[in-house]
């Protein structure tokens, strides 16, 4: 599984890179703050909403600690998506939140 650290993600954001970030936490968790521009698709809905994703894009999967996003990364990878897991999740995130 491809992975990226929170520092690598934050550095890309600070460089102005357009990232496709999918936050797989539950809606109430995301309400406390998410990475700016991240799209919330709770893990339990990934299977039903993956049609919203474009296989030509690269996606960074995020959750609270990195476990659920790891599962989402593995699941989407099996369907041919270009995905990577942000290790450490929002617990390790020190960048901006919205």
C-alpha positions as CSV (number, residue, x, y, z in Angstrom):
1,X,0.0,0.0,0.0
2,X,1.3,3.4,-0.9
3,X,1.6,5.8,2.0
4,X,2.3,9.4,2.7
5,X,3.1,11.1,6.0
6,X,1.1,14.1,7.3
7,X,4.2,16.3,6.8
8,X,4.4,15.3,3.1
9,X,0.7,16.1,2.6
10,X,1.0,19.4,4.4
11,X,4.2,20.3,2.4
12,X,2.3,19.6,-0.9
13,X,-0.6,21.8,0.2
14,X,1.7,24.6,1.2
15,X,3.3,24.4,-2.2
16,X,-0.1,25.0,-3.7
17,X,-0.6,21.5,-5.1
18,X,-4.2,20.5,-5.9
19,X,-4.7,17.3,-3.9
20,X,-7.7,14.9,-3.9
21,X,-8.2,14.1,-0.2
22,X,-10.9,11.8,0.9
23,X,-11.7,11.8,4.6
24,X,-13.3,8.5,5.6
25,X,-14.2,9.5,9.2
26,X,-17.9,9.7,10.2
27,X,-19.7,12.9,9.7
28,X,-19.7,13.9,13.4
29,X,-15.9,13.4,13.5
30,X,-15.4,15.6,10.4
31,X,-17.5,18.3,12.0
32,X,-14.7,18.9,14.4
33,X,-12.4,19.9,11.5
34,X,-10.9,18.5,8.4
35,X,-8.0,19.2,6.0
36,X,-9.1,22.1,3.8
37,X,-10.6,20.8,0.5
38,X,-11.0,17.2,1.8
39,X,-14.2,15.4,0.7
40,X,-16.0,13.4,3.4
41,X,-17.0,9.9,2.4
42,X,-17.4,7.8,5.5
43,X,-15.7,4.4,5.3
44,X,-19.0,2.5,5.4
45,X,-20.2,4.4,2.2
46,X,-17.0,4.1,0.1
47,X,-18.4,1.0,-1.7
48,X,-21.5,2.9,-2.6
49,X,-19.9,6.2,-3.5
50,X,-16.8,5.1,-5.3
51,X,-18.6,5.9,-8.6
52,X,-18.0,9.6,-7.7
53,X,-14.2,9.1,-7.9
54,X,-12.2,9.3,-11.1
55,X,-9.7,6.5,-11.7
56,X,-7.4,8.9,-13.5
57,X,-6.9,10.9,-10.3
58,X,-4.7,10.1,-7.3
59,X,-6.4,10.1,-4.0
60,X,-5.1,10.5,-0.5
61,X,-7.2,8.7,2.1
62,X,-7.4,10.2,5.6
63,X,-9.1,9.2,8.9
64,X,-8.5,9.7,12.6
65,X,-5.4,7.5,13.0
66,X,-4.7,5.9,9.7
67,X,-6.4,2.5,10.2
68,X,-9.8,3.2,8.5
69,X,-8.1,5.1,5.7
70,X,-5.8,2.1,5.3
71,X,-8.8,-0.1,4.8
72,X,-10.3,2.3,2.3
73,X,-7.0,2.5,0.4
74,X,-6.8,-1.3,0.1
75,X,-10.5,-1.5,-0.9
76,X,-10.2,1.2,-3.6
77,X,-6.9,-0.2,-4.9
78,X,-8.6,-3.5,-5.5
79,X,-11.0,-1.7,-7.9
80,X,-8.2,0.0,-9.8
81,X,-8.0,3.4,-8.1
82,X,-4.7,5.2,-7.6
83,X,-4.8,5.7,-3.8
84,X,-2.5,6.2,-0.9
85,X,-3.0,6.3,2.9
86,X,-2.0,9.3,5.0
87,X,-0.2,7.7,8.0
88,X,-1.0,8.9,11.4
89,X,-4.3,10.4,10.4
90,X,-5.8,13.6,11.8
91,X,-4.3,12.7,15.2
92,X,-0.9,13.6,13.7
93,X,-2.1,16.5,11.5
94,X,-0.7,19.8,12.6
95,X,-1.7,21.8,9.5
96,X,-4.8,24.0,8.8
97,X,-8.2,22.6,9.3
98,X,-11.6,23.9,8.2
